[in-house]
Amino acid sequence: MSVDSSRMSTGAGDPELRVDARNNRDRILEVARTTFAESGLDVPMKVIARRSGVAVATLYRRFPTKEALMAAAFEEQVAACAAVVDEALAEPDAWRAFALVVEKACAMHVLFGGFTAEFLSVFPRAVDFRGEREHNARGFAEIVRRAKESGRLRADFTTDDLKLLLMANGGIAAATPEAVRASSRRLVALLLRSLRADPGDPPARLPSASPLELYPTA
């Protein structure tokens, strides 16, 4: 199941209107993913509309129900993950390709992981993304193979270890979303350094640290 924005109709022949409609749709879906991730699936549609800068009527015209909006937002997330894998497969430097997947997967997980988990929990069969999941698994396995063959990735890394990295990344607790994102970038830099098989290379500079609470209070 996928969303083809090129099929959207604005009721006019002006290409600029069609571009504007697509831009509105993209903004709505990005805001929806972020808002659902931060506040859960019970957020009213009018909040999504307000944060997206569109009228509630416009939102309902594009997405007649909240379920339709959530499904479309999830589909966009799945497509974004596949695009990251494809981008990495096209990268000629094997280590850069591996690092790109880890960095972007963790960044998206911090932003939208809560929405993805809750959506799949509430609507486990709403979207069939088995094809995309298999594509991503095959692509990542190839990226790992290339990185190992290049001598840059440690030989004992397995594809399942990416799930472990995402679980660690998802456990970051901080006072603000900005601090969570900053801490995620630092964690990923530390993890990538530990996964390198060539410790003689000069280490990359770590991103700045942010204040953290191991046991945050409400």
SEVEX-594642 format. One record per atom (N, C-alpha, C): residue number from 0; residue in three letters; x, y negated, z. Coordinates in Angstrom, 1 decimal, padded with zeros to 4 digits. Each point is the difference from the previous one (the first is absolute). Layout:
N
lumkol,timar,east,north,up
NUM,ALA,X,Y,Z $
...
# end
This chain:
218
lumkol,timar,east,north,up
0,MET,000.9,001.2,000.0 $
0,MET,-000.9,-001.2,000.0 $
0,MET,000.9,-001.2,000.0 $
1,SER,-000.2,-000.9,-001.0 $
1,SER,000.8,-001.2,000.0 $
1,SER,-000.8,-001.2,-000.4 $
2,VAL,000.5,-001.2,000.2 $
2,VAL,-000.7,-001.2,-000.3 $
2,VAL,000.7,-000.6,-001.2 $
3,ASP,-000.7,-000.3,-001.1 $
3,ASP,000.6,-000.7,-001.1 $
3,ASP,-000.5,-001.4,-000.1 $
4,SER,000.8,-000.9,000.5 $
4,SER,-000.4,-001.4,000.0 $
4,SER,-000.2,-000.6,-001.4 $
5,SER,000.6,000.6,-001.0 $
5,SER,-000.2,-000.5,-001.4 $
5,SER,-001.4,000.1,-000.5 $
6,ARG,-000.8,000.9,000.7 $
6,ARG,-001.4,000.2,-000.4 $
6,ARG,-001.0,-000.9,000.7 $
7,MET,000.5,-000.9,000.8 $
7,MET,-000.9,-000.9,000.7 $
7,MET,-000.5,-001.0,-001.0 $
8,SER,-001.2,-000.4,000.2 $
8,SER,-000.7,-001.0,-000.8 $
8,SER,-000.4,-001.2,000.8 $
9,THR,000.3,-001.2,-000.5 $
9,THR,-000.3,-001.2,000.7 $
9,THR,-001.2,-000.6,-000.6 $
10,GLY,-000.6,000.6,-001.1 $
10,GLY,-001.2,-000.6,-000.6 $
10,GLY,000.4,-001.2,-000.9 $
11,ALA,001.3,-000.1,-000.4 $
11,ALA,000.4,-001.1,-000.9 $
11,ALA,001.1,000.5,-000.8 $
12,GLY,000.2,-000.6,-001.2 $
12,GLY,001.1,000.4,-000.9 $
12,GLY,001.3,-000.7,000.3 $
13,ASP,000.1,-000.8,000.9 $
13,ASP,001.2,-000.8,000.2 $
13,ASP,001.0,000.9,000.7 $
14,PRO,001.2,000.3,-000.6 $
14,PRO,001.0,000.9,000.6 $
14,PRO,000.5,-000.6,001.4 $
15,GLU,000.0,-001.3,000.2 $
15,GLU,000.5,-000.6,001.2 $
15,GLU,-001.0,000.4,001.1 $
16,LEU,-001.3,000.1,-000.3 $
16,LEU,-001.0,000.4,001.0 $
16,LEU,000.2,001.4,000.4 $
17,ARG,000.4,000.9,-001.0 $
17,ARG,000.2,001.4,000.4 $
17,ARG,001.3,000.1,000.9 $
18,VAL,001.0,-000.8,-000.3 $
18,VAL,001.2,000.1,000.8 $
18,VAL,-000.3,-000.5,001.4 $
19,ASP,-000.8,-001.1,000.1 $
19,ASP,-000.4,-000.5,001.3 $
19,ASP,-000.8,001.0,000.8 $
20,ALA,-000.9,000.8,-000.7 $
20,ALA,-000.8,001.0,000.7 $
20,ALA,000.9,001.1,000.5 $
21,ARG,001.0,000.4,-000.8 $
21,ARG,000.9,001.0,000.4 $
21,ARG,000.8,-000.4,001.2 $
22,ASN,000.5,-001.3,000.0 $
22,ASN,000.7,-000.5,001.1 $
22,ASN,-000.8,000.0,001.3 $
23,ASN,-001.3,-000.4,-000.2 $
23,ASN,-000.9,000.0,001.2 $
23,ASN,-000.1,001.4,000.5 $
24,ARG,-000.2,001.0,-000.9 $
24,ARG,-000.1,001.3,000.5 $
24,ARG,001.2,000.5,000.7 $
25,ASP,001.2,-000.3,-000.6 $
25,ASP,001.2,000.5,000.6 $
25,ASP,000.2,-000.6,001.4 $
26,ARG,-000.4,-001.3,000.1 $
26,ARG,000.2,-000.7,001.3 $
26,ARG,-001.0,000.6,001.1 $
27,ILE,-001.2,000.3,-000.5 $
27,ILE,-001.0,000.6,000.9 $
27,ILE,000.5,001.3,000.5 $
28,LEU,000.5,000.9,-000.8 $
28,LEU,000.5,001.3,000.4 $
28,LEU,001.2,-000.1,000.9 $
29,GLU,000.9,-000.9,-000.3 $
29,GLU,001.2,-000.2,000.9 $
29,GLU,-000.5,-000.4,001.4 $
30,VAL,-000.9,-001.0,000.0 $
30,VAL,-000.5,-000.5,001.3 $
30,VAL,-000.8,001.1,000.7 $
31,ALA,-000.7,000.8,-000.7 $
31,ALA,-000.8,001.1,000.6 $
31,ALA,000.9,001.0,000.6 $
32,ARG,001.1,000.4,-000.6 $
32,ARG,000.9,001.0,000.5 $
32,ARG,000.7,-000.6,001.3 $
33,THR,000.4,-001.2,-000.1 $
33,THR,000.7,-000.6,001.2 $
33,THR,-001.0,-000.1,001.2 $
34,THR,-001.2,-000.5,-000.3 $
34,THR,-001.0,-000.2,001.1 $
34,THR,-000.5,001.3,000.6 $
35,PHE,-000.2,000.9,-000.9 $
35,PHE,-000.4,001.3,000.6 $
35,PHE,001.1,000.7,000.8 $
36,ALA,001.2,-000.2,-000.5 $
36,ALA,001.2,000.5,000.8 $
36,ALA,000.1,-000.6,001.3 $
37,GLU,-000.3,-001.3,000.1 $
37,GLU,000.2,-000.8,001.3 $
37,GLU,-001.2,000.2,000.9 $
38,SER,-001.2,000.1,-000.6 $
38,SER,-001.2,-000.1,000.9 $
38,SER,-000.9,001.2,-000.1 $
39,GLY,000.3,001.0,-000.9 $
39,GLY,-000.9,001.1,-000.1 $
39,GLY,-001.0,-000.2,-001.1 $
40,LEU,-000.7,001.1,-000.3 $
40,LEU,-001.0,000.0,-001.1 $
40,LEU,-001.3,-000.7,000.3 $
41,ASP,-000.2,-000.4,001.2 $
41,ASP,-001.3,-000.7,000.4 $
41,ASP,000.0,-001.5,-000.3 $
42,VAL,001.1,-000.5,-000.6 $
42,VAL,000.0,-001.4,-000.3 $
42,VAL,-001.1,-000.4,-001.0 $
43,PRO,-000.8,-001.0,000.3 $
43,PRO,-001.1,-000.4,-000.9 $
43,PRO,000.5,-000.4,-001.4 $
44,MET,-000.8,000.2,-001.0 $
44,MET,000.4,-000.4,-001.3 $
44,MET,000.2,-001.5,-000.1 $
45,LYS,-000.8,-000.8,000.8 $
45,LYS,000.2,-001.5,-000.1 $
45,LYS,001.3,-000.4,000.5 $
46,VAL,000.7,000.7,000.9 $
46,VAL,001.3,-000.3,000.4 $
46,VAL,001.0,000.3,-001.2 $
47,ILE,-000.2,001.1,-000.7 $
47,ILE,000.9,000.2,-001.1 $
47,ILE,-000.2,-001.1,-001.1 $
48,ALA,-001.2,-000.4,-000.2 $
48,ALA,-000.3,-001.0,-001.0 $
48,ALA,000.7,-001.3,000.4 $
49,ARG,-000.2,-000.4,001.3 $
49,ARG,000.6,-001.3,000.5 $
49,ARG,001.5,000.0,-000.2 $
50,ARG,000.7,001.1,000.4 $
50,ARG,001.4,000.1,000.0 $
50,ARG,000.5,000.1,-001.5 $
51,SER,-000.8,000.5,-000.9 $
51,SER,000.4,000.1,-001.4 $
51,SER,-000.3,-001.3,-000.7 $
52,GLY,-000.7,-000.9,000.6 $
52,GLY,-000.3,-001.3,-000.7 $
52,GLY,-001.1,000.1,-001.0 $
53,VAL,-000.9,001.0,000.1 $
53,VAL,-001.1,000.2,-000.9 $
53,VAL,-001.3,-000.1,000.7 $
54,ALA,-001.1,-000.2,-000.7 $
54,ALA,-001.3,000.0,000.6 $
54,ALA,-000.4,001.4,000.3 $
55,VAL,-000.9,000.2,001.0 $
55,VAL,-000.5,001.3,000.3 $
55,VAL,-000.7,000.7,-001.2 $
56,ALA,-000.7,-000.8,-000.7 $
56,ALA,-000.7,000.5,-001.1 $
56,ALA,000.9,000.5,-001.1 $
57,THR,001.1,-000.7,-000.2 $
57,THR,001.1,000.4,-000.9 $
57,THR,000.5,001.4,000.4 $
58,LEU,000.3,000.1,001.3 $
58,LEU,000.6,001.3,000.5 $
58,LEU,-001.0,001.1,-000.3 $
59,TYR,-001.3,-000.2,000.3 $
59,TYR,-001.0,001.1,-000.2 $
59,TYR,-000.2,000.3,-001.5 $
60,ARG,000.2,-001.0,-000.8 $
60,ARG,-000.1,000.2,-001.4 $
60,ARG,001.1,001.0,-000.5 $
61,ARG,001.1,-000.2,000.5 $
61,ARG,001.2,000.9,-000.3 $
61,ARG,-000.1,001.3,000.7 $
62,PHE,-000.4,000.0,001.2 $
62,PHE,-000.1,001.2,000.8 $
62,PHE,-001.4,000.1,000.8 $
63,PRO,-000.9,000.7,-000.6 $
63,PRO,-001.4,-000.1,000.5 $
63,PRO,-000.1,000.5,001.5 $
64,THR,000.9,000.9,000.5 $
64,THR,000.0,000.4,001.3 $
64,THR,001.3,000.0,000.6 $
65,LYS,000.1,000.0,001.4 $
65,LYS,001.3,000.1,000.6 $
65,LYS,000.8,001.2,-000.3 $
66,GLU,-000.8,001.1,-000.2 $
66,GLU,000.7,001.3,-000.3 $
66,GLU,000.6,-000.1,-001.4 $
67,ALA,-000.6,-000.7,-000.9 $
67,ALA,000.6,-000.2,-001.4 $
67,ALA,001.3,-000.9,000.1 $
68,LEU,-000.1,-001.0,000.9 $
68,LEU,001.2,-000.8,000.2 $
68,LEU,001.1,000.8,000.6 $
69,MET,-000.3,000.8,001.0 $
69,MET,001.1,000.8,000.7 $
69,MET,000.6,001.0,-001.0 $
70,ALA,-000.9,000.7,-000.8 $
70,ALA,000.5,000.9,-000.9 $
70,ALA,000.9,-000.6,-001.1 $
71,ALA,-000.4,-001.2,-000.5 $
71,ALA,000.9,-000.7,-000.9 $
71,ALA,001.3,-000.4,000.6 $
72,ALA,-000.1,-000.5,001.2 $
72,ALA,001.3,-000.4,000.7 $
72,ALA,000.9,001.2,000.2 $
73,PHE,-000.6,001.1,000.4 $
73,PHE,000.9,001.2,000.1 $
73,PHE,000.6,000.5,-001.3 $
74,GLU,-000.8,-000.1,-001.1 $
74,GLU,000.5,000.4,-001.3 $
74,GLU,001.2,-000.9,-000.4 $
75,GLU,-000.2,-001.3,000.3 $
75,GLU,001.1,-000.9,-000.3 $
75,GLU,001.3,000.3,000.8 $
76,GLN,-000.2,000.5,001.2 $
76,GLN,001.1,000.4,000.9 $
76,GLN,000.7,001.2,-000.6 $
77,VAL,-000.8,001.0,-000.4 $
77,VAL,000.6,001.2,-000.6 $
77,VAL,000.7,-000.4,-001.3 $
78,ALA,-000.5,-000.9,-000.8 $
78,ALA,000.6,-000.4,-001.3 $
78,ALA,001.3,-000.7,000.3 $
79,ALA,000.0,-000.8,001.1 $
79,ALA,001.3,-000.7,000.4 $
79,ALA,001.1,000.9,000.4 $
80,CYS,-000.4,001.1,000.7 $
80,CYS,001.0,001.0,000.4 $
80,CYS,000.6,000.7,-001.2 $
81,ALA,-000.9,000.3,-001.0 $
81,ALA,000.5,000.7,-001.2 $
81,ALA,000.9,-001.0,-000.8 $
82,ALA,-000.3,-001.3,000.0 $
82,ALA,000.8,-001.0,-000.7 $
82,ALA,001.4,-000.1,000.6 $
83,VAL,000.1,000.2,001.3 $
83,VAL,001.3,-000.1,000.7 $
83,VAL,000.9,001.2,-000.5 $
84,VAL,-000.6,001.2,000.0 $
84,VAL,000.7,001.2,-000.4 $
84,VAL,000.4,-000.2,-001.5 $
85,ASP,-000.8,-000.5,-000.8 $
85,ASP,000.3,-000.1,-001.4 $
85,ASP,001.2,-001.1,-000.2 $
86,GLU,-000.1,-001.0,000.8 $
86,GLU,001.1,-001.0,000.0 $
86,GLU,001.3,000.6,000.4 $
87,ALA,000.0,000.8,001.0 $
87,ALA,001.2,000.6,000.5 $
87,ALA,000.5,001.0,-001.0 $
88,LEU,-000.8,000.8,-000.7 $
88,LEU,000.4,000.9,-001.0 $
88,LEU,000.7,-000.7,-001.2 $
89,ALA,-000.4,-001.2,-000.2 $
89,ALA,000.6,-000.8,-001.1 $
89,ALA,001.3,-000.7,000.4 $
90,GLU,000.3,000.1,001.3 $
90,GLU,001.3,-000.7,000.5 $
90,GLU,001.2,000.9,-000.3 $
91,PRO,001.0,-000.4,-000.8 $
91,PRO,001.1,000.8,-000.3 $
91,PRO,000.9,000.4,001.2 $
92,ASP,000.1,-000.9,001.0 $
92,ASP,000.8,000.3,001.2 $
92,ASP,-000.8,000.9,000.9 $
93,ALA,000.5,001.2,000.3 $
93,ALA,-000.7,001.0,000.7 $
93,ALA,-000.2,-000.4,001.5 $
94,TRP,001.0,-000.7,000.6 $
94,TRP,-000.2,-000.4,001.4 $
94,TRP,-001.0,-001.1,000.1 $
95,ARG,000.1,-001.0,-001.0 $
95,ARG,-000.9,-001.1,000.0 $
95,ARG,-001.5,000.5,-000.1 $
96,ALA,-000.1,001.0,-000.9 $
96,ALA,-001.4,000.5,-000.2 $
96,ALA,-000.5,000.6,001.3 $
97,PHE,000.8,000.8,000.7 $
97,PHE,-000.4,000.6,001.2 $
97,PHE,-000.4,-001.1,001.1 $
98,ALA,000.9,-001.0,000.1 $
98,ALA,-000.2,-001.0,001.0 $
98,ALA,-001.3,-000.8,-000.4 $
99,LEU,-000.2,-000.2,-001.2 $
99,LEU,-001.2,-000.8,-000.5 $
99,LEU,-001.3,000.7,000.5 $
100,VAL,000.0,001.3,-000.2 $
100,VAL,-001.2,000.7,000.5 $
100,VAL,-000.2,-000.1,001.5 $
101,VAL,001.1,000.2,000.7 $
101,VAL,-000.1,000.0,001.5 $
101,VAL,-000.5,-001.4,000.4 $
102,GLU,000.7,-001.0,-000.5 $
102,GLU,-000.3,-001.4,000.4 $
102,GLU,-001.4,-000.4,-000.3 $
103,LYS,-000.5,000.3,-001.2 $
103,LYS,-001.3,-000.5,-000.4 $
103,LYS,-001.1,000.9,000.6 $
104,ALA,000.3,001.3,000.2 $
104,ALA,-001.0,000.8,000.6 $
104,ALA,-000.2,-000.4,001.5 $
105,CYS,001.1,-000.3,000.6 $
105,CYS,-000.2,-000.4,001.4 $
105,CYS,-000.6,-001.4,000.1 $
106,ALA,000.3,-000.9,-000.9 $
106,ALA,-000.6,-001.3,000.0 $
106,ALA,-001.5,000.1,-000.2 $
107,MET,-000.5,000.8,-000.9 $
107,MET,-001.4,000.2,-000.3 $
107,MET,-000.7,000.7,001.2 $
108,HIS,000.8,000.9,000.6 $
108,HIS,-000.6,000.8,001.2 $
108,HIS,-000.3,-001.0,001.1 $
109,VAL,000.9,-000.9,000.3 $
109,VAL,-000.2,-001.0,001.0 $
109,VAL,-001.2,-000.9,-000.3 $
110,LEU,-000.1,-000.4,-001.2 $
110,LEU,-001.1,-000.9,-000.4 $
110,LEU,-001.4,000.7,000.0 $
111,PHE,000.0,001.2,-000.6 $
111,PHE,-001.3,000.6,-000.4 $
111,PHE,-000.2,001.4,000.6 $
112,GLY,001.0,000.5,000.8 $
112,GLY,-000.1,001.4,000.5 $
112,GLY,-001.2,000.3,000.8 $
113,GLY,-000.4,-001.0,000.8 $
113,GLY,-001.2,000.1,000.9 $
113,GLY,-001.2,000.2,-000.8 $
114,PHE,-000.1,-000.8,-001.1 $
114,PHE,-001.2,000.1,-000.9 $
114,PHE,-000.1,001.4,-000.6 $
115,THR,001.2,000.4,-000.6 $
115,THR,000.0,001.3,-000.7 $
115,THR,-000.4,001.1,001.0 $
116,ALA,000.5,000.1,001.2 $
116,ALA,-000.3,001.0,000.9 $
116,ALA,-001.4,000.0,000.4 $
117,GLU,-000.6,-001.2,000.3 $
117,GLU,-001.4,000.0,000.4 $
117,GLU,-000.9,000.3,-001.2 $
118,PHE,000.3,-000.5,-001.2 $
118,PHE,-000.8,000.3,-001.1 $
118,PHE,-000.1,001.5,-000.3 $
119,LEU,001.1,000.7,000.1 $
119,LEU,000.0,001.4,-000.3 $
119,LEU,-000.7,000.8,001.1 $
120,SER,000.1,-000.6,001.2 $
120,SER,-000.7,000.7,001.1 $
120,SER,-001.5,-000.1,-000.1 $
121,VAL,-000.5,-001.2,-000.4 $
121,VAL,-001.4,-000.2,-000.1 $
121,VAL,-000.6,000.5,-001.3 $
122,PHE,000.8,-000.1,-001.1 $
122,PHE,-000.5,000.4,-001.3 $
122,PHE,001.0,000.9,-000.6 $
123,PRO,000.1,001.2,000.5 $
123,PRO,001.1,000.9,-000.5 $
123,PRO,-000.1,000.5,-001.4 $
124,ARG,-001.2,-000.1,-000.6 $
124,ARG,-000.2,000.5,-001.4 $
124,ARG,-000.5,-001.2,-000.9 $
125,ALA,000.1,-001.2,000.5 $
125,ALA,-000.5,-001.1,-000.8 $
125,ALA,000.8,-000.2,-001.3 $
126,VAL,001.3,000.2,000.0 $
126,VAL,000.9,-000.2,-001.1 $
126,VAL,000.8,001.3,-000.2 $
127,ASP,000.0,000.5,-001.2 $
127,ASP,000.9,001.1,-000.3 $
127,ASP,001.3,-000.5,-000.5 $
128,PHE,001.1,000.1,000.8 $
128,PHE,001.2,-000.5,-000.5 $
128,PHE,001.1,001.1,000.0 $
129,ARG,-000.5,001.2,-000.2 $
129,ARG,001.0,001.1,000.0 $
129,ARG,001.0,-000.1,-001.2 $
130,GLY,-000.5,-000.5,-001.1 $
130,GLY,001.0,-000.2,-001.1 $
130,GLY,001.1,-001.0,000.3 $
131,GLU,-000.4,-001.1,000.6 $
131,GLU,001.0,-001.0,000.3 $
131,GLU,000.9,000.5,001.1 $
132,ARG,-000.5,000.7,001.0 $
132,ARG,000.8,000.6,001.1 $
132,ARG,001.0,001.0,-000.6 $
133,GLU,-000.4,000.8,-000.9 $
133,GLU,000.9,001.0,-000.6 $
133,GLU,001.1,-000.8,-000.9 $
134,HIS,-000.4,-001.0,-000.7 $
134,HIS,000.9,-000.8,-000.8 $
134,HIS,001.1,-000.6,001.0 $
135,ASN,-000.5,-000.6,001.1 $
135,ASN,001.0,-000.6,000.9 $
135,ASN,000.9,001.0,000.6 $
136,ALA,-000.5,001.2,000.3 $
136,ALA,000.8,001.0,000.6 $
136,ALA,001.1,000.5,-001.0 $
137,ARG,-000.4,000.2,-001.2 $
137,ARG,001.0,000.4,-001.0 $
137,ARG,001.0,-001.1,-000.3 $
138,GLY,-000.5,-001.2,-000.1 $
138,GLY,000.9,-001.1,-000.2 $
138,GLY,001.0,-000.2,001.1 $
139,PHE,-000.4,000.0,001.2 $
139,PHE,000.9,-000.2,001.2 $
139,PHE,001.0,001.2,000.1 $
140,ALA,-000.5,001.2,-000.3 $
140,ALA,001.0,001.1,000.0 $
140,ALA,001.1,-000.2,-001.0 $
141,GLU,-000.4,-000.5,-001.2 $
141,GLU,001.0,-000.3,-001.0 $
141,GLU,001.0,-001.1,000.4 $
142,ILE,-000.6,-001.0,000.7 $
142,ILE,000.9,-001.1,000.5 $
142,ILE,000.9,000.5,001.0 $
143,VAL,-000.4,000.8,000.9 $
143,VAL,000.8,000.6,001.0 $
143,VAL,001.1,000.9,-000.6 $
144,ARG,-000.4,000.8,-001.0 $
144,ARG,001.0,000.8,-000.7 $
144,ARG,001.1,-000.8,-000.6 $
145,ARG,-000.3,-001.1,-000.7 $
145,ARG,001.0,-000.9,-000.6 $
145,ARG,000.9,-000.6,001.0 $
146,ALA,-000.6,-000.5,001.1 $
146,ALA,000.8,-000.6,001.1 $
146,ALA,001.0,000.9,000.6 $
147,LYS,-000.4,001.3,000.2 $
147,LYS,000.9,001.0,000.5 $
147,LYS,001.1,000.3,-001.0 $
148,GLU,-000.4,000.2,-001.2 $
148,GLU,001.0,000.3,-001.0 $
148,GLU,001.0,-001.1,-000.2 $
149,SER,-000.4,-001.3,000.2 $
149,SER,000.9,-001.1,-000.1 $
149,SER,001.0,-000.1,001.2 $
150,GLY,-000.2,000.8,001.0 $
150,GLY,000.9,000.0,001.2 $
150,GLY,-000.3,-001.1,001.0 $
151,ARG,-001.1,-000.7,-000.2 $
151,ARG,-000.3,-001.1,000.9 $
151,ARG,-001.0,000.4,001.1 $
152,LEU,-000.9,001.0,-000.2 $
152,LEU,-001.0,000.4,001.0 $
152,LEU,000.5,001.3,000.6 $
153,ARG,-000.1,000.0,001.3 $
153,ARG,000.5,001.2,000.8 $
153,ARG,-000.8,001.2,-000.5 $
154,ALA,000.7,001.1,-000.1 $
154,ALA,-000.5,001.3,-000.6 $
154,ALA,-001.1,000.6,000.8 $
155,ASP,-000.1,-000.3,001.3 $
155,ASP,-001.0,000.6,000.8 $
155,ASP,-001.4,-000.7,000.1 $
156,PHE,-000.1,-001.1,-000.8 $
156,PHE,-001.3,-000.8,000.0 $
156,PHE,-001.0,000.9,-000.8 $
157,THR,-001.2,000.0,000.4 $
157,THR,-001.1,000.7,-000.7 $
157,THR,-001.1,-001.0,-000.3 $
158,THR,-000.8,000.4,-001.0 $
158,THR,-001.1,-001.0,-000.4 $
158,THR,-000.9,-000.2,001.2 $
159,ASP,-000.2,001.0,000.8 $
159,ASP,-000.9,-000.1,001.2 $
159,ASP,000.5,-001.1,001.0 $
160,ASP,001.3,-000.2,-000.1 $
160,ASP,000.6,-001.0,000.9 $
160,ASP,-000.6,-001.4,-000.2 $
161,LEU,-000.5,-000.3,-001.2 $
161,LEU,-000.6,-001.3,-000.3 $
161,LEU,-001.3,-000.1,000.9 $
162,LYS,-000.7,001.0,000.3 $
162,LYS,-001.2,000.0,000.9 $
162,LYS,000.5,-000.4,001.4 $
163,LEU,001.1,000.6,000.4 $
163,LEU,000.6,-000.3,001.3 $
163,LEU,000.3,-001.5,000.1 $
164,LEU,000.7,-000.5,-001.0 $
164,LEU,000.3,-001.4,000.0 $
164,LEU,-001.2,-000.9,000.0 $
165,LEU,-001.1,000.4,-000.7 $
165,LEU,-001.2,-000.8,000.0 $
165,LEU,-000.7,000.1,001.4 $
166,MET,000.1,001.1,000.7 $
166,MET,-000.6,000.1,001.3 $
166,MET,000.8,-000.9,001.0 $
167,ALA,001.3,000.0,-000.1 $
167,ALA,000.8,-000.9,000.8 $
167,ALA,-000.4,-001.4,-000.3 $
168,ASN,-000.1,-000.4,-001.2 $
168,ASN,-000.3,-001.3,-000.5 $
168,ASN,-001.3,-000.5,000.5 $
169,GLY,-001.0,001.0,000.0 $
169,GLY,-001.4,-000.3,000.4 $
169,GLY,-000.1,-000.2,001.5 $
170,GLY,001.0,000.4,000.8 $
170,GLY,-000.1,-000.2,001.4 $
170,GLY,000.5,-001.3,000.6 $
171,ILE,000.4,-000.9,-000.9 $
171,ILE,000.6,-001.3,000.5 $
171,ILE,-001.1,-000.8,000.6 $
172,ALA,000.3,-000.5,001.2 $
172,ALA,-001.0,-000.9,000.7 $
172,ALA,000.7,-001.3,000.3 $
173,ALA,-000.6,-001.1,-000.4 $
173,ALA,000.5,-001.3,000.3 $
173,ALA,-001.1,-001.0,000.1 $
174,ALA,000.3,-001.2,000.5 $
174,ALA,-001.0,-001.0,000.3 $
174,ALA,-000.8,-000.5,-001.1 $
175,THR,000.7,-000.1,-001.2 $
175,THR,-000.7,-000.6,-001.2 $
175,THR,000.3,000.9,-001.2 $
176,PRO,-000.9,-000.1,-001.0 $
176,PRO,000.3,000.7,-001.3 $
176,PRO,001.3,-000.3,-000.6 $
177,GLU,000.4,-001.3,000.1 $
177,GLU,001.3,-000.4,-000.5 $
177,GLU,001.1,000.8,000.7 $
178,ALA,-000.1,000.1,001.3 $
178,ALA,001.1,000.7,000.8 $
178,ALA,000.0,001.5,-000.4 $
179,VAL,-001.2,000.6,-000.2 $
179,VAL,000.0,001.4,-000.4 $
179,VAL,000.7,000.1,-001.4 $
180,ARG,-000.3,-000.8,-000.9 $
180,ARG,000.6,000.1,-001.3 $
180,ARG,001.5,-000.2,000.1 $
181,ALA,000.5,-001.0,000.8 $
181,ALA,001.4,-000.2,000.1 $
181,ALA,000.7,001.2,000.7 $
182,SER,-000.7,000.6,001.0 $
182,SER,000.6,001.1,000.6 $
182,SER,000.0,001.2,-000.9 $
183,SER,-001.0,000.2,-000.9 $
183,SER,000.0,001.1,-000.9 $
183,SER,001.2,-000.2,-001.0 $
184,ARG,000.2,-001.2,-000.4 $
184,ARG,001.2,-000.2,-001.0 $
184,ARG,001.3,000.5,000.7 $
185,ARG,000.1,-000.4,001.3 $
185,ARG,001.3,000.4,000.7 $
185,ARG,000.0,001.5,000.2 $
186,LEU,-001.1,000.6,000.4 $
186,LEU,000.0,001.4,000.1 $
186,LEU,000.4,000.7,-001.3 $
187,VAL,-000.6,-000.4,-001.1 $
187,VAL,000.3,000.6,-001.3 $
187,VAL,001.5,-000.1,-000.3 $
188,ALA,000.6,-001.2,000.3 $
188,ALA,001.4,-000.2,-000.3 $
188,ALA,000.8,001.0,000.8 $
189,LEU,-000.3,000.2,001.3 $
189,LEU,000.7,000.9,000.8 $
189,LEU,-000.2,001.4,-000.5 $
190,LEU,-001.2,000.4,-000.4 $
190,LEU,-000.2,001.4,-000.4 $
190,LEU,000.7,000.2,-001.3 $
191,LEU,000.0,-000.9,-000.9 $
191,LEU,000.7,000.2,-001.3 $
191,LEU,001.5,000.1,000.3 $
192,ARG,000.6,-000.8,000.9 $
192,ARG,001.4,000.2,000.3 $
192,ARG,000.3,001.4,000.5 $
193,SER,-000.9,000.5,000.8 $
193,SER,000.3,001.3,000.6 $
193,SER,-000.2,001.1,-001.0 $
194,LEU,-000.7,-000.2,-001.1 $
194,LEU,-000.2,001.0,-001.0 $
194,LEU,001.1,000.0,-001.1 $
195,ARG,000.9,-000.9,000.0 $
195,ARG,001.0,-000.1,-001.0 $
195,ARG,001.0,001.1,000.2 $
196,ALA,000.5,000.6,-001.0 $
196,ALA,001.0,001.0,000.1 $
196,ALA,001.4,-000.5,-000.2 $
197,ASP,000.1,-001.3,-000.2 $
197,ASP,001.4,-000.6,-000.3 $
197,ASP,000.2,-001.1,001.0 $
198,PRO,000.4,000.4,001.3 $
198,PRO,000.1,-001.0,001.0 $
198,PRO,001.2,-001.0,-000.3 $
199,GLY,000.8,000.3,-001.0 $
199,GLY,001.1,-000.9,-000.3 $
199,GLY,-000.4,-001.3,-000.6 $
200,ASP,-001.2,000.0,-000.6 $
200,ASP,-000.5,-001.2,-000.7 $
200,ASP,-000.3,-001.1,001.1 $
201,PRO,000.2,-001.3,-000.4 $
201,PRO,-000.3,-001.0,000.9 $
201,PRO,-001.4,-000.1,000.4 $
202,PRO,-000.4,000.0,001.2 $
202,PRO,-001.4,000.0,000.4 $
202,PRO,-000.8,-001.2,-000.4 $
203,ALA,-001.2,000.1,-000.4 $
203,ALA,-000.8,-001.2,-000.3 $
203,ALA,-000.3,-000.7,001.3 $
204,ARG,-000.2,-001.3,000.0 $
204,ARG,-000.3,-000.8,001.1 $
204,ARG,-001.5,000.3,000.5 $
205,LEU,-000.1,000.2,001.3 $
205,LEU,-001.4,000.4,000.5 $
205,LEU,-000.8,-001.3,000.0 $
206,PRO,-001.3,000.1,-000.3 $
206,PRO,-001.0,-001.1,000.2 $
206,PRO,000.0,-000.4,001.5 $
207,SER,-000.5,-001.2,000.3 $
207,SER,000.0,-000.5,001.4 $
207,SER,-001.0,000.8,000.8 $
208,ALA,000.4,000.2,001.3 $
208,ALA,-000.9,000.7,000.9 $
208,ALA,-001.1,-000.9,000.5 $
209,SER,-001.1,000.6,000.5 $
209,SER,-001.1,-000.7,000.6 $
209,SER,-000.3,000.5,001.4 $
210,PRO,-000.5,-000.8,000.9 $
210,PRO,-000.4,000.5,001.3 $
210,PRO,-001.0,001.1,-000.1 $
211,LEU,000.2,001.1,000.8 $
211,LEU,-000.9,001.1,-000.1 $
211,LEU,-000.4,000.4,001.5 $
212,GLU,-001.2,000.6,000.1 $
212,GLU,-000.5,000.6,001.2 $
212,GLU,-000.2,001.5,-000.2 $
213,LEU,000.8,000.8,000.8 $
213,LEU,-000.2,001.4,-000.1 $
213,LEU,-001.4,000.5,000.4 $
214,TYR,-000.5,-000.7,001.0 $
214,TYR,-001.4,000.3,000.5 $
214,TYR,-000.7,-001.3,000.1 $
215,PRO,-000.5,-000.5,-001.2 $
215,PRO,-000.7,-001.3,000.0 $
215,PRO,-001.3,000.1,000.8 $
216,THR,-000.3,-001.1,000.6 $
216,THR,-001.2,-000.1,000.8 $
216,THR,-001.1,-000.7,-000.8 $
217,ALA,-001.2,000.2,000.4 $
217,ALA,-001.1,-000.5,-000.8 $
217,ALA,-000.1,-001.5,000.3 $
# end
